[in-house]
């Protein structure tokens, strides 16, 4: 990819942060933390409600997604703010708008697309194969039923289809590519000189009186910050899992009780004929299909002709292999898995998608695994399941005990077999270890903990770790004596005055250069760099000097002179002699292709944004003023 693209990409912030809400399914689930009245409406789009439980679920899913992306760097407090919540709600609103737009355009997602998406989701797989029990388990933890999840998935897929269609239609012309190639490959002929600040600092003396004057003026800068150390107890799934006592008998029983977790479920390859819309018409069409099938016509031939499932009709209604529950419809499952033999055809079945005739074309029987072969997996699963259950039970007890006994952590620690740990001293900006977590820090400095000396509320460090803190010691902010900071102040003043002196000298040199004096006589040895033709990505020239040179106006027959203060305190004088237009013909096909793809994405994003703005302008959107609370 071209340097220009890399530079620009680093500075852009994605405007569509949430957009289509997806479900990451964190390891331990989130449903226990989703609260609120499911009937409370936080917003509506053209009369279609967005309920509080959906909003909270989306917010939790977003946090889980960020937790997975950020790993150990994740801090829940970074995403517990008005901006994040507004972004999530905006995403849900945009999702509703895209879904409605798709419907008005006649777009649809077929049952086979839903089935395929579900079965190909890694979170729902065990040993690379879709596992219906894991599917139901994860959905339950995330607060979904199969039908509600698949309804959400249908909405997501429809939204993605429309956004992809809009973005893929973005036009990139050769003129667009050539214009940016010209900018990217443009060269500039320049010279520059540097006035160093550091050597000047060595020539500057700072008196005690000057330092004391600065100390008196900036006393707030010379203090020891307020600090606290806390005792805390942590309840974590990992610790609970490690503490569990496990023996072979227990594991063998768990294996027996949960064999479906350690074997592949029965899979059936299904084909169907789907007729949508009016029930009376659908029944007549399918009755005619039944007659043709009874006369010996092949199911795939009839499906190709009659089925309205565009995703499978062309392949004779084939939906591929699936396990019970994948389609998210009890009637469909009962019909398919109620067929005794390959080739059997169901009665007419009514589902949320329409009316079907279903046949099974192939059956894969379940395949079990011996206990000894999966003993390690059994133990991991057992510890995970038991620890998770204990975690949720003890989380309530932790909150209760720490609240009802607010003056100490002792009773909660004793009852829950937790170790009271202590942090080091840390400031309101945080510290090391657990004190690097902003939420931990904020609660530690809350009035309940700092002023009242009470236990904190339960802090969710992650969805598998809960903490309660209690103040151990506290040090107020205090003024540092002048004698302690005098040398630091003098050093700071030296640098400030050296930077100012470098700037003053640089501006004097700039005037002399513009007047025609020779640079080699004005600058010290090694500080003047003669004319050189540079490219935008040249690493041997100071980056700030290079940026300044590319920001300067094109010379009109005479060199252009400008000065710039550098971040290290030095001062640079840049002389731009000429601008050499980029050689477009020298661009490789790879460069052109990369730039074309970049422009297409950028233009597509702009078109999508404009489309969403128009949808929002035409929509009736109402937002509850208290939804963030």
C-alpha positions in Angstrom: 0.0 0.0 0.0 1.2 3.5 -0.8 2.8 5.6 2.0 0.1 8.3 1.5 -2.6 5.8 2.3 -0.8 4.5 5.4 -0.3 8.0 6.7 -3.9 9.1 6.2 -5.3 5.8 7.5 -3.6 6.3 10.8 -5.4 9.6 11.4 -8.9 8.5 10.5 -11.4 7.4 13.1 -14.2 5.1 12.0 -17.5 6.9 12.1 -19.6 3.8 12.0 -18.4 2.3 15.3 -21.2 -0.1 16.0 -23.5 -0.2 13.0 -24.5 -3.8 12.9 -24.5 -5.4 16.3 -22.9 -8.8 16.3 -22.6 -11.3 19.1 -19.1 -12.2 20.3 -20.2 -14.7 22.9 -17.5 -14.2 25.6 -16.5 -17.4 27.4 -18.7 -17.0 30.5 -21.7 -15.2 29.1 -23.4 -12.0 30.1 -27.0 -12.7 30.8 -26.7 -12.4 34.6 -25.6 -8.8 34.2 -28.4 -7.7 31.9 -31.1 -6.2 33.9 -34.0 -3.9 33.4 -37.7 -4.0 32.4 -38.0 -5.7 29.1 -41.0 -3.6 28.2 -39.2 -0.2 28.7 -38.7 1.5 25.3 -35.5 3.5 24.9 -36.2 4.6 21.3 -38.5 4.0 18.4 -37.9 4.1 14.7 -41.0 4.6 12.6 -43.0 3.2 15.4 -40.8 0.1 15.8 -39.6 0.0 19.4 -36.0 -0.5 20.6 -36.4 -1.9 24.1 -34.2 -1.4 27.1 -33.2 -5.1 27.3 -32.1 -5.0 23.7 -30.1 -1.9 24.3 -28.4 -3.3 27.4 -27.7 -6.5 25.6 -26.1 -4.7 22.7 -24.1 -2.5 25.1 -22.8 -5.6 26.9 -22.0 -7.4 23.7 -20.0 -4.3 22.6 -18.1 -4.3 25.8 -17.4 -8.1 25.5 -16.2 -7.5 22.0 -13.8 -4.8 23.1 -12.7 -7.1 26.0 -11.7 -9.8 23.5 -9.9 -7.3 21.3 -8.0 -5.5 24.0 -7.2 -8.5 26.2 -5.3 -7.5 29.4 -5.5 -3.8 28.4 -9.3 -3.8 28.6 -10.8 -1.4 31.2 -14.6 -1.5 31.6 -14.7 2.1 32.7 -13.5 3.3 29.3 -16.8 2.1 27.9 -19.1 3.1 30.7 -19.9 6.6 29.5 -22.5 8.6 27.7 -20.6 8.6 24.4 -20.4 4.8 24.2 -24.1 4.4 25.1 -25.1 7.0 22.5 -23.0 5.2 19.9 -24.6 1.8 20.7 -28.1 3.3 20.4 -27.2 5.1 17.1 -26.1 1.7 15.8 -29.4 0.0 16.8 -31.3 2.9 15.1 -29.2 2.6 12.0 -29.8 -1.2 12.0 -33.5 -0.7 12.1 -33.3 1.9 9.2 -31.2 -0.5 7.1 -33.6 -3.4 7.8 -36.6 -1.3 6.8 -34.9 -0.1 3.6 -34.0 -3.6 2.7 -37.6 -4.7 3.1 -38.9 -1.9 1.0 -36.4 -3.0 -1.7 -37.6 -6.6 -1.6 -34.4 -7.9 -0.2 -34.5 -11.1 2.0 -32.3 -13.6 3.8 -33.1 -17.2 3.1 -33.4 -19.9 5.7 -30.4 -21.6 4.2 -28.3 -18.4 4.8 -29.4 -18.4 8.5 -28.6 -22.1 8.8 -25.2 -21.7 7.2 -24.3 -18.6 9.3 -25.2 -20.4 12.5 -23.3 -23.6 11.7 -20.2 -21.7 10.6 -20.0 -19.6 13.7 -16.8 -20.8 15.5 -18.3 -20.1 19.0 -21.0 -22.7 18.3 -18.5 -25.4 17.3 -16.8 -28.1 19.3 -13.7 -29.6 17.6 -14.6 -27.7 14.4 -18.1 -29.1 14.2 -21.4 -27.3 15.0 -22.7 -28.4 18.4 -26.4 -27.8 19.1 -25.9 -28.0 22.9 -23.2 -25.4 22.9 -25.3 -23.3 20.6 -28.3 -23.3 23.0 -26.0 -22.9 26.0 -24.3 -19.8 24.7 -27.6 -18.3 23.5 -29.1 -18.8 26.9 -26.2 -17.1 28.6 -26.4 -14.1 26.3 -30.2 -13.8 26.9 -31.4 -15.2 23.6 -33.6 -18.1 22.5 -32.7 -19.7 19.2 -35.6 -18.0 17.5 -34.8 -14.5 18.9 -31.1 -14.9 18.0 -31.9 -16.0 14.5 -34.3 -13.1 14.1 -31.5 -10.8 15.2 -29.1 -12.6 12.8 -31.6 -12.2 9.9 -31.7 -8.5 10.6 -27.9 -8.3 10.8 -27.4 -10.2 7.5 -30.0 -8.0 5.7 -28.2 -4.9 6.9 -24.9 -6.2 5.9 -26.2 -7.1 2.4 -27.5 -3.6 1.9 -24.4 -1.8 3.2 -22.2 -4.1 1.0 -24.3 -3.3 -2.0 -24.0 0.4 -1.4 -20.3 0.3 -0.7 -19.5 -2.0 -3.7 -21.2 0.5 -6.1 -18.7 3.3 -5.3 -17.1 4.5 -8.5 -13.3 5.1 -8.8 -12.1 6.8 -12.0 -8.6 6.8 -13.5 -8.6 10.5 -12.8 -9.1 9.9 -9.1 -6.2 7.4 -9.0 -3.9 9.7 -11.1 -4.6 12.7 -8.9 -3.7 10.9 -5.7 -0.8 9.2 -7.3 0.5 12.6 -8.3 0.3 13.8 -4.8 1.8 10.7 -3.3 4.7 10.6 -5.7 5.4 14.3 -5.7 9.0 15.3 -4.8 10.4 18.5 -3.3 13.8 20.1 -3.5 14.7 21.5 -0.2 17.5 22.6 2.1 17.2 23.1 5.9 19.1 24.2 8.9 18.7 23.4 12.6 19.4 25.6 15.6 19.9 23.2 18.5 18.4 24.1 21.9 20.4 21.7 24.1 23.8 23.3 23.7 22.3 26.6 24.5 20.9 25.3 27.8 24.4 24.7 29.0 25.2 28.4 28.6 22.3 29.6 30.7 22.5 30.2 34.4 19.4 30.3 36.6 19.5 32.1 39.9 17.9 31.0 43.1 15.7 34.0 43.0 14.4 33.2 39.5 13.7 29.6 40.5 11.9 30.7 43.7 9.8 33.1 41.7 8.7 30.2 39.4 8.1 28.0 42.5 5.8 30.6 44.0 4.0 31.2 40.7 3.5 27.5 39.9 3.2 26.0 43.4 0.4 23.6 42.2 2.9 21.9 40.0 5.3 21.0 42.9 3.2 18.8 45.1 3.1 15.2 46.1 -0.3 13.9 44.7 -3.0 12.5 46.9 -2.5 8.7 47.3 -4.4 5.7 48.6 -3.8 2.1 49.2 -6.6 -0.4 49.6 -7.3 -3.9 50.8 -9.4 -5.9 48.4 -11.0 -9.3 47.9 -11.4 -10.8 44.4 -13.9 -13.3 43.3 -12.9 -14.9 40.0 -14.1 -17.8 37.9 -10.5 -18.9 37.3 -9.7 -19.1 41.1 -13.0 -21.0 41.7 -12.2 -23.5 39.0 -8.7 -24.1 40.4 -10.1 -24.7 43.9 -12.5 -27.4 42.8 -11.6 -30.9 44.0 -12.1 -33.3 41.1 -11.8 -37.0 41.0 -12.3 -39.6 38.2 -15.7 -40.7 39.6 -17.0 -37.1 39.4 -15.6 -36.7 35.9 -16.9 -40.0 34.7 -20.4 -39.1 35.9 -20.2 -35.7 34.3 -19.2 -37.4 31.1 -22.1 -39.8 31.3 -24.6 -36.9 32.1 -23.3 -34.7 29.3 -22.2 -37.2 26.6 -23.8 -35.0 24.0 -21.0 -32.5 24.6 -18.4 -35.1 23.8 -19.9 -36.6 20.7 -21.0 -35.3 17.3 -24.8 -34.9 17.2 -26.9 -36.6 14.5 -26.9 -34.5 11.4 -29.5 -34.6 8.6 -29.1 -33.2 5.1 -32.4 -31.6 4.3 -34.1 -30.2 1.2 -37.3 -28.3 1.2 -39.9 -26.5 -0.9 -40.9 -23.2 0.6 -43.9 -21.2 -0.4 -44.2 -17.8 1.3 -47.1 -15.4 1.7 -50.9 -16.2 1.7 -51.6 -19.5 3.5 -54.4 -20.5 1.2 -52.3 -20.1 -2.0 -49.3 -21.8 -0.3 -51.4 -24.8 0.7 -52.7 -25.2 -2.9 -49.2 -25.0 -4.4 -47.8 -27.5 -2.0 -50.7 -29.9 -2.4 -50.0 -29.9 -6.1 -46.3 -30.5 -5.3 -47.3 -33.5 -3.1 -49.3 -34.9 -6.0 -46.3 -34.6 -8.4 -44.0 -36.2 -5.8 -46.4 -39.0 -5.3 -46.4 -39.6 -9.1 -42.7 -40.1 -8.9 -41.2 -36.8 -9.8 -37.9 -36.1 -8.1 -38.0 -33.7 -5.1 -35.1 -31.6 -6.4 -36.9 -31.1 -9.8 -40.1 -29.9 -8.1 -38.2 -27.7 -5.7 -36.3 -26.0 -8.5 -39.6 -25.1 -10.1 -41.7 -24.1 -7.1 -39.6 -23.2 -4.1 -39.5 -19.5 -3.2 -36.3 -20.0 -1.1 -33.9 -18.3 -3.5 -30.9 -19.5 -1.6 -31.7 -23.2 -2.1 -34.2 -23.5 -4.9 -31.5 -23.5 -7.6 -29.9 -26.5 -5.9 -33.1 -28.4 -5.6 -34.0 -27.1 -2.2 -30.8 -28.4 -0.6 -30.2 -26.8 2.9 -27.1 -28.9 3.6 -26.4 -30.8 6.8 -27.9 -29.5 10.0 -28.5 -30.5 13.6 -31.8 -30.1 15.5 -32.3 -26.5 16.5 -30.3 -24.9 13.7 -33.3 -23.5 11.9 -34.7 -22.0 15.1 -38.2 -23.3 14.4 -39.7 -26.2 16.4 -42.1 -27.2 13.7 -39.4 -27.5 11.1 -37.2 -29.5 13.4 -40.0 -31.9 14.4 -40.8 -32.5 10.8 -37.3 -33.1 9.6 -36.1 -35.2 12.5 -39.4 -37.0 12.7 -38.8 -38.6 9.3 -37.7 -42.2 9.6 -35.7 -42.8 6.5 -33.8 -41.1 3.7 -36.2 -40.0 1.0 -39.2 -39.7 3.3 -41.2 -36.5 2.8 -43.0 -34.6 5.5 -46.5 -33.4 5.6 -47.0 -29.7 4.9 -45.3 -27.7 7.7 -46.1 -24.1 8.7 -43.2 -22.1 10.2 -42.4 -18.4 10.6 -40.9 -18.4 7.2 -43.9 -19.8 5.3 -45.2 -23.3 4.4 -42.8 -26.2 3.6 -42.5 -29.7 2.3 -39.3 -31.2 3.8 -37.3 -34.3 2.9 -34.2 -35.9 4.3 -31.5 -36.8 1.8 -28.8 -38.1 4.0 -28.3 -38.9 7.7 -25.0 -38.8 9.7 -25.4 -40.8 12.9 -23.9 -39.4 16.2 -20.3 -40.4 16.8 -19.2 -40.8 20.5 -15.8 -40.5 22.0 -14.4 -42.7 24.8 -14.1 -41.1 28.2 -10.3 -41.7 28.3 -9.9 -40.0 25.0 -11.7 -36.8 26.2 -10.9 -36.9 29.9 -8.9 -33.6 29.7 -11.8 -31.9 27.9 -14.3 -33.3 30.3 -12.3 -31.9 33.3 -12.0 -28.4 31.6 -15.8 -28.4 30.9 -16.7 -29.7 34.4 -14.5 -27.1 36.1 -15.8 -24.3 33.8 -19.5 -25.2 34.4 -19.2 -25.7 38.2 -17.0 -22.6 38.6 -19.4 -20.5 36.6 -22.3 -21.6 38.6 -20.4 -20.9 41.9 -19.3 -17.5 40.5 -22.9 -16.3 39.9 -24.1 -17.7 43.3 -21.2 -16.2 45.2 -21.4 -12.9 43.4 -24.7 -12.2 45.1 -23.4 -13.3 48.4 -20.3 -11.1 48.0 -22.5 -8.1 47.3 -24.7 -8.9 50.3 -21.9 -9.6 52.8 -19.8 -6.6 51.8 -22.8 -4.3 52.0 -24.2 -5.6 55.3 -20.8 -5.5 57.0 -19.4 -2.3 55.5 -16.6 -1.7 58.0 -14.4 -4.6 57.1 -13.7 -7.2 54.4 -13.1 -9.9 57.0 -16.5 -11.6 57.1 -17.0 -11.6 53.3 -13.4 -13.0 52.9 -14.0 -15.7 55.5 -17.5 -16.8 54.2 -16.3 -17.0 50.6 -12.8 -18.3 51.4 -11.2 -15.3 49.7 -7.8 -13.9 50.5 -7.6 -10.2 51.5 -5.0 -8.6 49.3 -3.4 -5.2 49.5 -2.5 -2.7 46.7 0.5 -0.4 46.8 0.0 3.4 47.0 -1.6 4.9 43.9 -2.9 8.2 42.8 -6.2 9.3 41.1 -4.3 8.6 37.9 -3.8 5.0 38.8 -0.8 2.9 39.6 0.6 -0.6 39.0 -1.0 -4.0 38.9 -4.7 -3.9 39.7 -4.5 -0.1 40.3 -4.0 0.3 36.6 -7.7 -0.4 36.2 -9.6 2.9 36.0 -12.8 1.5 37.5 -10.8 0.1 40.5 -9.2 3.5 40.9 -12.4 5.5 40.6 -14.2 3.4 43.2 -11.2 3.5 45.6 -11.4 7.3 45.5 -15.2 7.4 45.9 -16.7 9.1 49.0 -17.9 5.8 50.4 -14.4 4.3 50.5 -12.2 7.4 50.9 -14.3 9.6 53.2 -16.7 7.2 55.0 -14.2 4.3 55.2 -16.8 1.8 54.0 -16.5 -1.2 51.7 -17.0 -0.4 48.1 -19.7 -1.7 45.9 -18.8 -4.7 43.8 -16.5 -3.8 41.0 -16.7 -5.8 37.7 -13.2 -5.9 36.5 -14.3 -8.3 33.8 -17.2 -10.7 33.4 -15.2 -13.3 35.3 -13.7 -11.1 38.0 -15.4 -9.1 40.8 -13.7 -7.0 43.4 -14.6 -5.2 46.6 -12.2 -2.7 48.1 -11.7 -1.1 51.6 -9.4 1.8 52.4 -6.1 0.8 54.0 -4.2 4.1 54.1 -4.5 7.6 52.6 -2.1 10.5 52.1 -3.3 13.9 51.2 -1.8 16.1 48.6 1.1 18.0 50.1 3.4 20.9 49.0 7.0 19.9 48.2 9.5 22.3 49.9 11.4 24.6 47.5 14.8 23.0 48.4 13.5 19.7 47.2 12.5 20.9 43.8 14.9 23.8 43.2 17.2 21.9 40.9 14.3 20.5 38.9 12.9 24.0 38.4 16.3 25.4 37.3 16.6 22.6 34.7 13.1 23.4 33.4 13.9 27.1 33.2 17.1 26.3 31.3 15.2 24.3 28.7 12.5 26.9 28.4 14.9 29.7 27.9 17.1 27.6 25.5 14.1 26.8 23.4 13.2 30.5 23.3 16.7 31.5 22.5 16.9 28.8 19.7 13.6 30.3 18.2 14.9 33.8 18.4 18.2 32.9 16.7 16.4 30.8 14.1 14.1 33.7 13.2 17.2 36.0 12.9 18.9 33.5 10.6 15.7 33.2 8.5 15.7 37.0 7.9 19.4 36.8 6.9 18.8 33.9 4.5 16.0 35.7 2.8 18.2 38.7 2.5 20.7 36.6 0.5 23.4 35.7 3.1 25.1 32.3 2.6 23.8 29.5 4.8 27.2 27.9 5.3 28.5 31.1 7.0 25.4 31.4 9.3 25.1 27.8 10.6 27.4 25.8 12.7 29.1 22.8 11.2 26.7 19.9 10.7 23.6 22.0 11.3 23.0 23.0 7.6 21.8 20.5 5.1 22.3 21.4 1.5 19.7 21.1 -1.3 18.3 17.6 -1.8 15.4 16.2 -3.7 13.1 14.3 -1.2 10.2 12.0 -1.4 7.3 12.1 1.1 8.5 8.9 2.8 12.2 9.7 3.0 13.5 8.5 6.4 16.8 10.3 6.4 15.2 13.8 6.8 13.7 14.9 10.0 10.0 14.0 9.9 8.8 17.4 11.1 11.0 19.2 8.6 9.6 17.0 5.8 6.0 17.6 6.9 6.7 21.4 6.9 8.3 21.2 3.4 5.2 19.4 2.0 2.9 22.0 3.7 4.7 25.0 2.1 3.3 26.7 -0.9 4.8 25.9 -4.3 7.7 28.3 -5.2 7.0 30.8 -8.0 10.5 31.2 -9.4 12.1 32.0 -6.1 12.8 29.7 -3.1 10.3 29.9 -0.2 11.7 30.2 3.4 9.9 29.2 6.5 10.8 28.5 10.1 9.3 25.9 12.4 9.7 25.0 16.1 10.3 21.3 16.6 8.9 19.2 19.4 12.4 18.6 20.9 12.9 22.4 21.4 15.1 22.9 18.3 14.2 25.4 15.6 14.4 24.6 11.9 14.6 26.8 8.8 13.3 25.2 5.7 14.1 26.4 2.2 11.9 25.0 -0.5 13.4 25.5 -4.0 11.1 23.6 -6.3 8.2 21.1 -6.5 8.6 18.1 -8.9 5.3 16.7 -9.9 4.8 13.0 -9.3 5.6 10.6 -12.1 2.3 8.8 -12.5 3.6 6.5 -15.3 6.1 5.0 -12.8 3.4 3.7 -10.6 3.2 -0.1 -10.6 -0.1 -1.9 -11.2 0.1 -3.0 -7.5 0.2 0.7 -6.5 -2.7 1.5 -8.7 -4.8 -1.5 -7.5 -4.1 -0.7 -3.9 -5.0 3.0 -4.3 -8.2 2.0 -6.3 -9.3 -0.3 -3.5 -8.6 2.4 -0.9 -10.6 5.0 -2.8 -13.4 2.5 -3.4 -13.6 1.9 0.4 -13.5 5.5 1.2 -16.1 6.5 -1.4 -18.3 3.6 -0.4 -18.1 4.6 3.3 -19.1 8.2 2.3 -22.0 6.9 0.2 -23.2 4.7 3.0 -23.0 7.6 5.5 -25.0 9.8 3.1 -27.5 7.1 2.7 -28.0 6.7 6.4 -28.3 10.4 6.9 -31.1 10.5 4.3 -32.8 7.5 6.0 -32.6 9.3 9.4 -33.9 12.5 7.9 -37.0 10.7 6.5 -37.6 8.6 9.6 -39.7 9.2 12.7 -37.1 8.6 15.4 -38.0 9.1 19.1 -35.4 8.7 21.9 -36.3 8.5 25.6 -34.4 11.3 27.4 -33.6 8.9 30.3 -32.4 5.9 28.3 -28.8 6.3 29.3 -29.7 6.0 33.0 
